[in-house]
């Protein structure tokens, strides 16, 4: 028993899942087909004439209107469902399957054409359509497309031999047109807001009373009025002013069905007999349609006016709120100058309440010196000479103080150009004036600060044009600010590389590229307009705005002339002999090392001459060190004159000197050495009326790859000089390779 119950449960679960799957597959499209089937069967059962056509056919209009309004549709499923529903309805009515299929295809064509036109070709803002759009839909959906379908349907039935062509066409078209004009508008005009408005508590009772009133009016009109349709249309038309287009469409559909029902039960206007062709034969369909459309048009007009009124109220509310909450003071004045509106900003600005301002004369708030000007400008606005004007003037506060404001005044006119009121926007200048004063103080403080510092400060805009120079910058450049303002910085500061005429790279452009603080590594030369020059070190800093964009530059220059000269002097002292001005031993040996390295690397010839003075000790001993110093200075001068400008002369210490001949072949070096020997032998130096004679011994060594290092090259020149001194003073000894020596001996006369 438990096994049987479990099996039954599984079967039920499987069946439920199958039904759920079928429901998901079928979806609303199958429901649409079922709705079509129910409406078709009802129409056929209740309104079918003896010729076999239903005289009221709402199915196509209802389905087409639903397909126009819904957002997404699976069209293939919808088409299959509607075709099947229409065929089934006709088969159940006793039609042959060929007739049923043909009629179903014609109905499907009518639905598809209507949906395509109003969903693809023409797209209206449903449900908020205008009277013109509703008329357009009526012509196409209620007249044009039903007429085309009637031609196809009548032709089909005529070919099948079942109906007369023109009679069938008339019945088909009247049935479809009535269905479209009665049942289409409620669906097209439907929205949740429109439905909620019908059931709004404030109007629910009146809306519900409209139904029995319309029904009673319809009954009485048909019962007692020979041509009742004008009277029938009056009730929904009057209700349309309250219930709007959607409510009127629903009420008109209900009203029309009431007429159809009364007609079916045999209640006709007085003097009209019952037509034997069917219950609805003789029903004036066009008159019935005419009772539906005018009330709906009135409802559409009512809705349009309501939308316009809502828009105007919303616009006015936004306008009022924007004026009320504007940060600027707003004044509205009539043509006589009476206050009609002031906002909160103006009241806070002047210290008056709204009521107090309305009781004041506008002239009482104006400064006495400006009253006449106010009226003159208002008259210019009234005369049309100006459309608006802006002016800075004063308003009196409640505490009696005067407030500077900026006013923009204009004159509003109606559609006919007649002036209606003045509009004034008032901006307080108090905060601006305070801010401007504070900014001026800060600017003056900054100017004094910059003028008090020793460094030159120059500011430039983003384009590199000078905007400011402090006093130190004016003094450093030798140019007044008036002549530099607005000029490019590189024109005001023609910087060059130190001790050259080559223009230095533009530090502003480098700062612009790097967008960061830039400092030049080496000092630059600055030539002043008066011909003097100096050396400066400069930096540049970009100035960025609130958005990170470049707005300018700050260039700071420091005069380094004195420090650079001091540094150069220290370097000169470190490398030169204080007595003779020649290179000292350390500096000279650096040159020897460089020449030796260049010779070994590139094969550049070089020679080294070592000079040792003869008879110098005797001068020192007999005449003193001052005389000896004079001799040394004389020797240094003679040696400079005797060698080439490219040669380097140095004092190695005491009475020992040396000459470095760079890029000098051996033969040429020997010529220079001989010339130097001849110039120094003898050397006569006059000191305090006494002439002192000295000589010199020279040693020459040519650089060679046999020397392992520069020191060995120097020792070779020393040995040659030593040999020259011991073999006979006043001579030149040349160091020869592999220990060979060549002594060139002789006197100064040579």
ZAMARGU-4260 file (C-alpha; in steps of 0.2 Angstrom, whole numbers, plus 5000, padded with zeros to 4 digits):
<rodrens>
0) 5000/5000/5000 | 5014/5012/5004 | 5022/5007/4987 | 5006/5012/4978 | 5005/5029/4987
5) 5023/5033/4983 | 5020/5028/4964 | 5005/5039/4964 | 5014/5054/4971 | 5028/5052/4958
10) 5015/5052/4944 | 5007/5067/4951 | 5023/5076/4953 | 5028/5072/4935 | 5012/5078/4929
15) 5013/5094/4938 | 5031/5097/4931 | 5025/5093/4914 | 5010/5106/4916 | 5023/5119/4922
20) 5034/5116/4908 | 5019/5117/4896 | 5014/5134/4904 | 5031/5141/4903 | 5032/5136/4884
25) 5015/5142/4880 | 5016/5158/4890 | 5004/5173/4888 | 5003/5170/4869 | 4992/5155/4872
30) 4982/5165/4884 | 4979/5178/4870 | 4973/5164/4859 | 4961/5158/4872 | 4954/5175/4874
35) 4952/5177/4856 | 4943/5160/4856 | 4931/5165/4870 | 4927/5182/4862 | 4924/5174/4845
40) 4913/5161/4851 | 4903/5174/4861 | 4902/5186/4846 | 4896/5171/4834 | 4884/5165/4846
45) 4876/5181/4850 | 4877/5192/4835 | 4878/5180/4820 | 4866/5185/4806 | 4857/5173/4794
50) 4871/5175/4781 | 4884/5167/4793 | 4893/5183/4799 | 4894/5190/4817 | 4888/5208/4816
55) 4899/5213/4831 | 4917/5207/4830 | 4928/5214/4844 | 4941/5200/4843 | 4953/5208/4831
60) 4953/5225/4839 | 4956/5218/4856 | 4970/5207/4852 | 4978/5220/4840 | 4977/5233/4854
65) 4985/5221/4867 | 4999/5217/4855 | 5002/5235/4852 | 5004/5239/4870 | 5013/5224/4877
70) 5032/5226/4878 | 5038/5209/4871 | 5029/5196/4861 | 5035/5179/4854 | 5027/5182/4837
75) 5027/5165/4830 | 5018/5157/4845 | 5006/5172/4845 | 5002/5169/4827 | 5000/5150/4829
80) 4989/5153/4844 | 4977/5166/4836 | 4976/5155/4820 | 4971/5140/4829 | 4959/5149/4840
85) 4950/5158/4825 | 4949/5141/4815 | 4942/5132/4831 | 4929/5145/4833 | 4923/5144/4815
90) 4923/5125/4815 | 4913/5125/4831 | 4901/5137/4822 | 4898/5124/4809 | 4909/5131/4795
95) 4919/5119/4783 | 4937/5118/4787 | 4942/5127/4771 | 4931/5141/4776 | 4937/5141/4793
100) 4955/5142/4788 | 4952/5156/4775 | 4942/5167/4788 | 4956/5163/4801 | 4970/5169/4789
105) 4960/5185/4784 | 4958/5189/4803 | 4976/5186/4806 | 4981/5197/4792 | 4970/5211/4799
110) 4978/5209/4817 | 4996/5208/4809 | 4993/5224/4798 | 4986/5234/4813 | 5001/5229/4825
115) 5014/5232/4811 | 5007/5249/4807 | 5006/5255/4825 | 5021/5246/4833 | 5034/5248/4819
120) 5029/5261/4806 | 5020/5273/4818 | 5024/5274/4836 | 5013/5285/4847 | 5017/5289/4866
125) 5003/5277/4872 | 4993/5280/4882 | 4996/5299/4882 | 4990/5302/4864 | 4983/5318/4856
130) 4966/5320/4848 | 4976/5321/4831 | 4984/5304/4835 | 4968/5296/4840 | 4960/5302/4824
135) 4974/5295/4814 | 4972/5278/4823 | 4953/5278/4820 | 4955/5281/4802 | 4968/5267/4800
140) 4963/5254/4813 | 4944/5258/4813 | 4941/5261/4795 | 4956/5257/4783 | 4962/5241/4788
145) 4945/5233/4792 | 4940/5239/4775 | 4954/5229/4767 | 4950/5214/4778 | 4932/5215/4773
150) 4937/5215/4754 | 4947/5199/4757 | 4934/5191/4768 | 4920/5195/4756 | 4930/5189/4741
155) 4934/5173/4750 | 4916/5169/4754 | 4910/5174/4737 | 4922/5163/4729 | 4916/5149/4740
160) 4899/5153/4734 | 4892/5156/4752 | 4889/5175/4752 | 4884/5190/4741 | 4900/5200/4738
165) 4894/5218/4743 | 4882/5213/4757 | 4896/5202/4765 | 4908/5217/4763 | 4896/5229/4772
170) 4893/5217/4786 | 4911/5212/4788 | 4917/5230/4788 | 4903/5236/4800 | 4907/5222/4812
175) 4926/5225/4813 | 4924/5244/4813 | 4912/5244/4827 | 4924/5232/4837 | 4939/5243/4834
180) 4930/5259/4838 | 4922/5252/4854 | 4934/5240/4861 | 4951/5247/4855 | 4951/5264/4864
185) 4950/5257/4882 | 4966/5246/4879 | 4975/5259/4870 | 4972/5272/4883 | 4975/5261/4898
190) 4987/5264/4911 | 4988/5261/4930 | 4988/5280/4933 | 4972/5282/4923 | 4964/5267/4931
195) 4969/5273/4949 | 4961/5290/4945 | 4944/5282/4941 | 4944/5274/4959 | 4951/5289/4968
200) 4941/5292/4983 | 4937/5310/4979 | 4928/5306/4963 | 4924/5287/4965 | 4905/5291/4969
205) 4903/5302/4954 | 4912/5290/4943 | 4901/5275/4948 | 4885/5286/4946 | 4890/5289/4928
210) 4887/5271/4923 | 4868/5270/4928 | 4865/5287/4922 | 4872/5282/4905 | 4863/5266/4905
215) 4846/5275/4910 | 4849/5289/4897 | 4853/5276/4883 | 4837/5266/4887 | 4826/5281/4888
220) 4833/5288/4872 | 4830/5272/4862 | 4813/5270/4870 | 4806/5287/4867 | 4817/5297/4855
225) 4815/5294/4836 | 4834/5296/4833 | 4842/5293/4850 | 4861/5292/4846 | 4864/5311/4849
230) 4856/5310/4866 | 4865/5293/4869 | 4882/5302/4866 | 4878/5317/4878 | 4880/5308/4894
235) 4897/5300/4891 | 4902/5317/4883 | 4898/5327/4899 | 4906/5313/4910 | 4922/5315/4900
240) 4926/5332/4908 | 4929/5322/4924 | 4934/5305/4920 | 4946/5308/4906 | 4949/5299/4890
245) 4951/5281/4897 | 4936/5282/4908 | 4926/5289/4894 | 4932/5275/4882 | 4926/5262/4895
250) 4910/5271/4898 | 4907/5272/4879 | 4911/5254/4877 | 4898/5250/4891 | 4886/5261/4883
255) 4888/5254/4866 | 4886/5236/4872 | 4870/5242/4881 | 4863/5248/4864 | 4868/5232/4856
260) 4859/5222/4870 | 4843/5232/4869 | 4843/5230/4850 | 4845/5211/4852 | 4831/5211/4864
265) 4820/5220/4851 | 4820/5237/4859 | 4821/5249/4844 | 4817/5267/4842 | 4799/5271/4839
270) 4794/5268/4821 | 4808/5255/4818 | 4803/5237/4815 | 4813/5221/4818 | 4823/5215/4803
275) 4821/5197/4800 | 4839/5195/4794 | 4845/5194/4812 | 4844/5202/4829 | 4856/5216/4825
280) 4850/5219/4807 | 4845/5237/4805 | 4857/5243/4819 | 4864/5259/4812 | 4882/5255/4815
285) 4890/5271/4809 | 4878/5281/4821 | 4883/5270/4835 | 4902/5273/4831 | 4898/5291/4831
290) 4891/5290/4848 | 4908/5283/4854 | 4921/5294/4846 | 4916/5312/4851 | 4915/5308/4870
295) 4933/5300/4869 | 4939/5315/4859 | 4932/5326/4873 | 4941/5315/4886 | 4957/5317/4876
300) 4955/5336/4876 | 4952/5335/4895 | 4968/5325/4898 | 4978/5336/4887 | 4972/5351/4897
305) 4976/5342/4913 | 4993/5338/4907 | 4996/5356/4902 | 4989/5362/4918 | 5000/5350/4928
310) 5015/5355/4917 | 5011/5374/4920 | 5009/5371/4939 | 5025/5361/4940 | 5034/5374/4930
315) 5028/5388/4941 | 5032/5378/4956 | 5050/5375/4950 | 5051/5393/4945 | 5045/5399/4962
320) 5057/5387/4971 | 5072/5392/4960 | 5068/5410/4964 | 5065/5406/4983 | 5081/5396/4985
325) 5092/5406/4973 | 5108/5412/4981 | 5105/5429/4973 | 5092/5441/4979 | 5077/5441/4967
330) 5064/5455/4967 | 5048/5456/4957 | 5040/5473/4955 | 5024/5479/4946 | 5025/5493/4933
335) 5021/5505/4947 | 5036/5499/4957 | 5027/5490/4970 | 5034/5474/4978 | 5026/5458/4972
340) 5039/5445/4977 | 5056/5444/4986 | 5065/5429/4990 | 5074/5423/5006 | 5092/5428/5000
345) 5086/5446/4997 | 5077/5447/5014 | 5093/5440/5023 | 5104/5452/5013 | 5094/5468/5018
350) 5088/5462/5035 | 5069/5464/5032 | 5055/5451/5032 | 5044/5448/5017 | 5030/5458/5024
355) 5041/5473/5029 | 5048/5474/5011 | 5031/5473/5004 | 5026/5488/5015 | 5041/5498/5009
360) 5043/5510/4994 | 5057/5504/4983 | 5063/5522/4983 | 5066/5522/5002 | 5079/5508/5000
365) 5089/5517/4986 | 5103/5529/4990 | 5097/5547/4987 | 5110/5550/4974 | 5104/5535/4964
370) 5085/5537/4965 | 5083/5548/4949 | 5094/5536/4939 | 5083/5521/4945 | 5067/5529/4937
375) 5076/5534/4922 | 5082/5517/4918 | 5065/5509/4922 | 5057/5522/4910 | 5070/5516/4897
380) 5064/5498/4900 | 5046/5503/4898 | 5049/5513/4882 | 5058/5498/4875 | 5074/5507/4872
385) 5083/5494/4882 | 5079/5476/4886 | 5089/5475/4902 | 5103/5483/4911 | 5116/5480/4924
390) 5122/5492/4937 | 5131/5493/4953 | 5122/5503/4967 | 5118/5504/4985 | 5103/5497/4995
395) 5099/5503/5013 | 5099/5489/5026 | 5087/5488/5041 | 5101/5494/5052 | 5103/5509/5041
400) 5120/5504/5034 | 5122/5504/5015 | 5125/5488/5005 | 5134/5488/4988 | 5126/5476/4976
405) 5126/5472/4958 | 5109/5472/4950 | 5103/5465/4933 | 5086/5472/4929 | 5074/5466/4915
410) 5056/5469/4910 | 5044/5454/4908 | 5030/5456/4894 | 5015/5446/4890 | 5011/5438/4873
415) 5005/5455/4866 | 5021/5464/4872 | 5013/5473/4886 | 5024/5476/4901 | 5019/5466/4916
420) 5032/5467/4929 | 5051/5471/4933 | 5063/5457/4937 | 5079/5461/4947 | 5093/5450/4952
425) 5103/5457/4966 | 5121/5450/4970 | 5129/5457/4986 | 5146/5464/4984 | 5150/5464/5002
430) 5159/5447/5003 | 5168/5451/4986 | 5174/5468/4992 | 5180/5460/5008 | 5188/5447/4999
435) 5196/5459/4987 | 5202/5470/5001 | 5209/5454/5009 | 5217/5449/4993 | 5225/5466/4991
440) 5232/5466/5008 | 5239/5448/5005 | 5246/5454/4988 | 5254/5469/4996 | 5261/5458/5010
445) 5268/5446/4998 | 5275/5460/4987 | 5284/5468/5002 | 5290/5450/5007 | 5297/5447/4990
450) 5305/5464/4989 | 5314/5462/5005 | 5323/5446/5001 | 5340/5446/4992 | 5336/5434/4978
455) 5328/5439/4962 | 5310/5433/4960 | 5302/5433/4943 | 5284/5426/4940 | 5278/5422/4923
460) 5261/5416/4916 | 5258/5399/4908 | 5264/5407/4891 | 5280/5412/4899 | 5277/5430/4899
465) 5283/5440/4914 | 5270/5446/4926 | 5280/5451/4941 | 5298/5456/4946 | 5304/5460/4964
470) 5316/5474/4967 | 5331/5462/4968 | 5326/5455/4950 | 5326/5473/4944 | 5343/5477/4951
475) 5350/5460/4945 | 5344/5461/4927 | 5346/5480/4926 | 5329/5481/4918 | 5313/5490/4926
480) 5298/5480/4928 | 5288/5491/4916 | 5299/5487/4902 | 5299/5468/4906 | 5280/5466/4909
485) 5272/5455/4896 | 5288/5450/4888 | 5294/5432/4886 | 5306/5428/4901 | 5320/5422/4889
490) 5320/5439/4881 | 5321/5448/4899 | 5334/5435/4905 | 5346/5432/4890 | 5356/5419/4900
495) 5372/5411/4892 | 5383/5396/4897 | 5396/5403/4909 | 5411/5411/4900 | 5403/5408/4883
500) 5391/5417/4871 | 5381/5401/4869 | 5363/5403/4875 | 5358/5392/4890 | 5344/5380/4889
505) 5327/5388/4893 | 5323/5383/4911 | 5305/5387/4909 | 5302/5374/4895 | 5311/5361/4905
510) 5300/5365/4920 | 5284/5364/4908 | 5289/5347/4902 | 5293/5340/4919 | 5279/5349/4929
515) 5291/5349/4944 | 5304/5360/4953 | 5319/5362/4942 | 5336/5368/4947 | 5350/5372/4934
520) 5366/5362/4938 | 5379/5375/4932 | 5378/5394/4934 | 5374/5405/4919 | 5381/5421/4913
525) 5369/5436/4912 | 5373/5451/4902 | 5365/5468/4908 | 5359/5482/4897 | 5374/5493/4903
530) 5387/5481/4897 | 5391/5473/4914 | 5389/5455/4917 | 5386/5443/4932 | 5384/5425/4935
535) 5368/5418/4942 | 5361/5401/4947 | 5342/5399/4944 | 5327/5388/4948 | 5310/5387/4941
540) 5294/5381/4950 | 5277/5377/4941 | 5262/5385/4948 | 5246/5374/4947 | 5228/5378/4948
545) 5215/5369/4958 | 5212/5357/4943 | 5231/5353/4942 | 5233/5363/4926 | 5248/5374/4923
550) 5245/5392/4927 | 5262/5400/4928 | 5280/5399/4934 | 5291/5406/4948 | 5309/5409/4944
555) 5322/5413/4957 | 5339/5419/4953 | 5354/5420/4965 | 5369/5431/4961 | 5384/5419/4962
560) 5397/5431/4954 | 5407/5433/4970 | 5406/5415/4976 | 5410/5409/4959 | 5425/5420/4958
565) 5430/5415/4975 | 5429/5397/4970 | 5439/5399/4954 | 5452/5409/4964 | 5453/5394/4977
570) 5454/5382/4962 | 5468/5393/4954 | 5478/5394/4970 | 5476/5375/4973 | 5483/5372/4955
575) 5496/5387/4953 | 5512/5393/4961 | 5508/5409/4970 | 5525/5417/4966 | 5526/5414/4947
580) 5508/5410/4942 | 5513/5394/4934 | 5505/5377/4938 | 5511/5369/4953 | 5518/5351/4954
585) 5502/5343/4958 | 5492/5351/4944 | 5507/5349/4932 | 5508/5330/4936 | 5489/5328/4932
590) 5493/5335/4915 | 5507/5323/4913 | 5496/5308/4918 | 5483/5314/4905 | 5495/5316/4891
595) 5503/5299/4895 | 5486/5291/4895 | 5481/5299/4878 | 5497/5294/4870 | 5495/5276/4875
600) 5477/5276/4870 | 5477/5286/4854 | 5496/5287/4850 | 5496/5306/4852 | 5515/5312/4853
605) 5520/5322/4868 | 5537/5327/4876 | 5542/5333/4893 | 5556/5346/4897 | 5563/5348/4914
610) 5572/5364/4918 | 5584/5367/4932 | 5592/5384/4935 | 5610/5387/4936 | 5618/5400/4948
615) 5602/5403/4957 | 5608/5399/4974 | 5622/5412/4972 | 5609/5426/4969 | 5599/5421/4984
620) 5614/5421/4995 | 5621/5437/4989 | 5606/5448/4985 | 5593/5439/4996 | 5577/5430/4993
625) 5568/5445/4986 | 5580/5445/4972 | 5578/5427/4970 | 5560/5429/4968 | 5562/5442/4955
630) 5573/5429/4945 | 5560/5416/4947 | 5547/5427/4940 | 5558/5432/4926 | 5561/5414/4922
635) 5543/5410/4922 | 5539/5425/4910 | 5553/5420/4898 | 5547/5402/4898 | 5529/5407/4893
640) 5536/5417/4879 | 5547/5403/4873 | 5535/5389/4871 | 5519/5387/4861 | 5502/5393/4868
645) 5496/5375/4869 | 5511/5370/4880 | 5510/5369/4899 | 5523/5377/4910 | 5524/5373/4928
650) 5535/5376/4943 | 5540/5359/4951 | 5548/5368/4966 | 5562/5379/4971 | 5572/5383/4955
655) 5565/5368/4945 | 5553/5370/4931 | 5545/5359/4918 | 5536/5361/4901 | 5523/5348/4894
660) 5522/5348/4875 | 5506/5341/4870 | 5503/5334/4853 | 5521/5338/4848 | 5532/5327/4837
665) 5550/5323/4843 | 5559/5335/4831 | 5547/5349/4835 | 5549/5346/4853 | 5568/5347/4852
670) 5566/5364/4842 | 5556/5371/4857 | 5568/5364/4869 | 5583/5372/4860 | 5574/5389/4859
675) 5570/5388/4878 | 5588/5384/4882 | 5594/5399/4871 | 5582/5410/4880 | 5588/5405/4897
680) 5606/5405/4895 | 5611/5418/4900 | 5596/5426/4909 | 5600/5443/4915 | 5588/5450/4929
685) 5590/5468/4936 | 5586/5470/4954 | 5588/5486/4964 | 5601/5492/4951 | 5611/5476/4951
690) 5611/5464/4936 | 5611/5445/4941 | 5615/5432/4928 | 5608/5415/4929 | 5607/5400/4917
695) 5598/5384/4915 | 5601/5365/4911 | 5587/5356/4902 | 5582/5338/4900 | 5570/5332/4886
700) 5561/5315/4886 | 5548/5310/4872 | 5534/5299/4878 | 5536/5281/4873 | 5527/5264/4876
705) 5543/5258/4884 | 5538/5269/4899 | 5527/5259/4910 | 5519/5274/4918 | 5519/5293/4919
710) 5531/5293/4934 | 5544/5283/4924 | 5542/5296/4909 | 5545/5310/4922 | 5560/5301/4929
715) 5568/5300/4912 | 5566/5319/4909 | 5574/5321/4927 | 5589/5310/4923 | 5591/5319/4906
720) 5591/5336/4916 | 5603/5329/4929 | 5615/5323/4915 | 5614/5340/4907 | 5619/5349/4923
725) 5634/5337/4927 | 5641/5337/4909 | 5641/5356/4908 | 5628/5369/4912 | 5618/5379/4900
730) 5615/5363/4889 | 5601/5352/4883 | 5601/5333/4886 | 5588/5322/4877 | 5584/5305/4884
735) 5586/5291/4871 | 5578/5275/4870 | 5586/5259/4878 | 5597/5270/4889 | 5606/5280/4875
740) 5608/5298/4878 | 5612/5313/4867 | 5619/5328/4874 | 5618/5345/4865 | 5630/5356/4874
745) 5634/5374/4871 | 5632/5391/4878 | 5617/5403/4876 | 5624/5408/4860 | 5623/5390/4855
</rodrens>
